[in-house]
Amino acid sequence: MAQLILGEKLKDMNIIVVKRKGHREKYDERKVYASAYAASLNAHLSEQEAEKIAEDVCKKVNAWVEGKHEITSKQLEEHIIKLLEKHNRDAAFLYETHLDLS
């Protein structure tokens, strides 16, 4: 997995993700990267393509959460799907349907 670099601002923020069952956890960009990467690989993209997509999605999600104190996992999911659709519709579909199964 490519090394992710957070800006100091995002590192210092305590962004909370409210999960489906109501519990809360700290936003973790590694989870965003990993899920976008896995969806891209499952869409039969190369490792290099999957890395590029995951890096871009992660960067854009980081920018989107900056300044927020709390987001829901649903909001995060919808934003990631929207970003994945710009890169590869199959990856976005696989990301969305994988969440439905879990």
Secondary structure as GFF3:
##gff-version 3
##sequence-region A 1 102
A	DSSP	alpha_helix	8	12	.	.	.	ID=ss1
A	DSSP	beta_strand	16	18	.	.	.	ID=ss2
A	DSSP	beta_strand	24	26	.	.	.	ID=ss3
A	DSSP	alpha_helix	29	42	.	.	.	ID=ss4
A	DSSP	alpha_helix	47	65	.	.	.	ID=ss5
A	DSSP	beta_strand	70	72	.	.	.	ID=ss6
A	DSSP	alpha_helix	73	87	.	.	.	ID=ss7
A	DSSP	alpha_helix	89	101	.	.	.	ID=ss8
###
